Amino acid sequence: MRILFVAAEASPIAKVGGMGDVVGALPKVLRKLGHDVRIIMPYYGFLPDKVDIPTEPVWWGDAMFQKFAVYETVLPETDVPLYLFGHPCFSGRSVYGGDDEYWRFTFFANGAAEFAWNYWKPQIIHCHDWHTGMIPVWMSDSPDVSTVFTIHNLAYQGPGREMLEQITWCPWHMQGDNAMAAGLQFANLVNTVSPTYAEQIKTPEYGENLHGLLSWISGKTRGIINGIDTEKYNPATDRLIAQNFTPKTIEKRRLNKVRLQEESGLEINRNAFLIGMVTRLVEQKGIDLVLQTLERFLAYTDAQLIILGTGDRFYETQLWEISARYRGRISVQLLHNETISRRVYSGIDAFLMPSRFEPCGISQMLAMRYGAIPIVRKTGGLVDTVPFFDPANEQGLGYCFDRYEPLDLYTCMIRAYEGFRFKGAWEKLQVRAMSQNFSWYRSSVEYIKMYREVIGEAPELTDKEQKIIDQKVK
C-alpha cells in the first residue's frame, strides 16, 4: 500500500506530544512490513540542526495564493522518505504558537493535498489532528485517494468555519463547525489512540462539544493502542542510562536510582520511595491534583519526587516553590531533555500519571519498559495499558484510582508506597511490567487492517507480514 502521513510533528526531529511519537515510529514499522509509507510535515526553522536537507526542492506548488517548496530527505535512523513543506511562515524555532497558527497549518494542509494530487499520489492519506482536518474534505472529490483521520487531542479543534471560508477553499458540500469536525465527518475512517478513549469521547465529559458528532460517526471509528519503539527504548542496550539491565538482572537497576539521586540533587537513599513524572505541565496531566496532594504525602512518608517537563507558568512556579521548601526530597527540572528522561525512567520506583483525560499516553509504557511501576488514573489509554495490580493473585501492572479527586490520588500513592516496602513482591511486579509487549509491531496489525478496510481490500495479513510480526513480538 502507498500511504502518506501528513502531520505537524514527527519524532525525533519535531516532537511536542504523542502525535510526534506515532508519526515518527509507525511509518518505520510499516515500511519494514513492505508498505510504501512516506511523511510530509512543515519545514520548521530548527530542522537543519537535526537532519540533512538538500538545498534544492523536489517540487514547487501553489496553495492559498502562496508559492511553496517541498524538499525531500529521510527521517533520521530510518529509510522513511520525509517531505518538508517549505515556506517562510514556518521559519521560526517553535512548532506551535503565534497569531497565524490557524492560517499556517491550514496552508500546510492545502499544500499537502496539492502534493498528493500532483507529485506523489498515495492510496491512503493518514491525517493527524486538526492541522490536517481539511484534507479529508478536499479528498472527498478524489475517489482514488482514501483518508484516515487520527484524533490525538480532541481539545484542540483548529479554526472555525467562518475563518476557513475566508482563508481557504471550502467546497459547497462541506460540513463541520471547525477543521477537526470537518475532518471527522469527511474521513473514510477515524481512529483514536486507544479503545477506551474511542468510547469516552462519545460522552459530554470527554467529547469537547463533539460528542454528538462522534456518536453519529461511531460506525467508522476505531480505537488502536499506540506502541513504543522497543529497539530505541531498551534498558538492556540504552547508552543514555547509567547501568543497563534486563528483567533477569533487575537488581542492577538500583545503580540507576542512586545515580539519578546524585544528578538531580536528591538525598542519596536507595531505600527511599522515588516517584517520577515526565510530562507537560498542563491541567490535562493532573498537575493540580499533584499540587493539592504532594505536601501531605511527603509528611506521611519518606518518599522523593522528581519532575521533568515544561508547561503552564503557574504550574512551573508552584512546583519550583515546593521544591525549594523540600530540598533533597523534590527535584523539579523545567526542561525537555531526552537523556534526563531516560535516566528518570530507569531510576525511579514509580511513575506518576494522574491525568484528567489521556487519549493513550506513551509515558506509562516507557516507564514500564524501564521497570518503573505506574500510578495512574483510570481514563483513556491508561485503562487499556495499566491493569489494576492485584497482589494477592500477582496480576496487574500498576496502581490505579477512579475519581479525579485529591483524596483518591493520595490514597493510591499511599498504597503504592506501602507496596514498595515489600521488596520481593515489588521486584516481581517490575519484572512483569518490563516483560509486557508494547511494540509498534503489535499495534501495526490493527493499522494494516484499518488501511485495507478503507481501500476495500481483505484485512488479513500476508504471510510475509505475519512472519515479520511474529519474529518481532515473540
Rosetta blueprint (number, residue, H / E / L):
1 M L
2 R E
3 I E
4 L E
5 F E
6 V E
7 A L
8 A L
9 E L
10 A E
11 S L
12 P L
13 I L
14 A E
15 K L
16 V L
17 G L
18 G H
19 M H
20 G H
21 D H
22 V H
23 V H
24 G H
25 A H
26 L H
27 P H
28 K H
29 V H
30 L H
31 R H
32 K H
33 L L
34 G L
35 H L
36 D E
37 V E
38 R E
39 I E
40 I E
41 M E
42 P E
43 Y L
44 Y L
45 G L
46 F L
47 L H
48 P H
49 D H
50 K L
51 V L
52 D L
53 I L
54 P L
55 T L
56 E L
57 P L
58 V L
59 W E
60 W E
61 G E
62 D E
63 A E
64 M L
65 F L
66 Q E
67 K E
68 F E
69 A E
70 V E
71 Y E
72 E E
73 T E
74 V E
75 L L
76 P L
77 E L
78 T L
79 D L
80 V L
81 P E
82 L E
83 Y E
84 L E
85 F E
86 G E
87 H L
88 P H
89 C H
90 F H
91 S L
92 G L
93 R L
94 S L
95 V L
96 Y L
97 G L
98 G L
99 D L
100 D L
101 E H
102 Y H
103 W H
104 R H
105 F H
106 T H
107 F H
108 F H
109 A H
110 N H
111 G H
112 A H
113 A H
114 E H
115 F H
116 A H
117 W H
118 N H
119 Y L
120 W L
121 K L
122 P L
123 Q L
124 I E
125 I E
126 H E
127 C E
128 H E
129 D L
130 W H
131 H H
132 T H
133 G L
134 M H
135 I H
136 P H
137 V H
138 W H
139 M H
140 S L
141 D L
142 S L
143 P L
144 D L
145 V L
146 S E
147 T E
148 V E
149 F E
150 T E
151 I E
152 H L
153 N L
154 L L
155 A L
156 Y L
157 Q L
158 G L
159 P L
160 G E
161 R H
162 E H
163 M H
164 L H
165 E H
166 Q H
167 I H
168 T L
169 W L
170 C L
171 P L
172 W L
173 H L
174 M L
175 Q L
176 G L
177 D L
178 N E
179 A H
180 M H
181 A H
182 A H
183 G H
184 L H
185 Q H
186 F H
187 A L
188 N L
189 L E
190 V E
191 N E
192 T E
193 V L
194 S L
195 P H
196 T H
197 Y H
198 A H
199 E H
200 Q H
201 I L
202 K L
203 T L
204 P L
205 E L
206 Y L
207 G L
208 E L
209 N L
210 L L
211 H H
212 G H
213 L H
214 L H
215 S H
216 W H
217 I L
218 S H
219 G H
220 K H
221 T E
222 R E
223 G E
224 I L
225 I L
226 N L
227 G L
228 I E
229 D L
230 T L
231 E L
232 K L
233 Y L
234 N L
235 P L
236 A L
237 T L
238 D L
239 R L
240 L L
241 I L
242 A L
243 Q L
244 N L
245 F L
246 T L
247 P H
248 K H
249 T H
250 I H
251 E H
252 K H
253 R H
254 R H
255 L H
256 N H
257 K H
258 V H
259 R H
260 L H
261 Q H
262 E H
263 E H
264 S H
265 G L
266 L L
267 E L
268 I L
269 N L
270 R L
271 N L
272 A L
273 F L
274 L E
275 I E
276 G E
277 M E
278 V E
279 T L
280 R L
281 L E
282 V L
283 E H
284 Q H
285 K H
286 G L
287 I H
288 D H
289 L H
290 V H
291 L H
292 Q H
293 T H
294 L H
295 E H
296 R H
297 F H
298 L H
299 A H
300 Y H
301 T L
302 D L
303 A L
304 Q E
305 L E
306 I E
307 I E
308 L E
309 G L
310 T L
311 G E
312 D L
313 R H
314 F H
315 Y H
316 E H
317 T H
318 Q H
319 L H
320 W H
321 E H
322 I H
323 S H
324 A H
325 R H
326 Y L
327 R L
328 G L
329 R L
330 I E
331 S E
332 V E
333 Q E
334 L L
335 L L
336 H L
337 N L
338 E H
339 T H
340 I H
341 S H
342 R H
343 R H
344 V H
345 Y H
346 S H
347 G H
348 I L
349 D L
350 A E
351 F E
352 L E
353 M E
354 P L
355 S L
356 R L
357 F L
358 E L
359 P L
360 C L
361 G L
362 I L
363 S H
364 Q H
365 M H
366 L H
367 A H
368 M H
369 R H
370 Y L
371 G L
372 A L
373 I E
374 P E
375 I E
376 V E
377 R E
378 K L
379 T L
380 G L
381 G H
382 L H
383 V H
384 D H
385 T H
386 V L
387 P L
388 F E
389 F L
390 D E
391 P L
392 A L
393 N L
394 E L
395 Q E
396 G L
397 L L
398 G E
399 Y E
400 C E
401 F E
402 D L
403 R L
404 Y L
405 E L
406 P H
407 L H
408 D H
409 L H
410 Y H
411 T H
412 C H
413 M H
414 I H
415 R H
416 A H
417 Y H
418 E H
419 G H
420 F H
421 R L
422 F L
423 K H
424 G H
425 A H
426 W H
427 E H
428 K H
429 L H
430 Q H
431 V H
432 R H
433 A H
434 M H
435 S L
436 Q L
437 N L
438 F L
439 S E
440 W H
441 Y H
442 R H
443 S H
444 S H
445 V H
446 E H
447 Y H
448 I H
449 K H
450 M H
451 Y H
452 R H
453 E H
454 V H
455 I L
456 G L
457 E L
458 A L
459 P L
460 E L
461 L L
462 T L
463 D H
464 K H
465 E H
466 Q H
467 K H
468 I H
469 I H
470 D H
471 Q H
472 K H
473 V H
474 K L
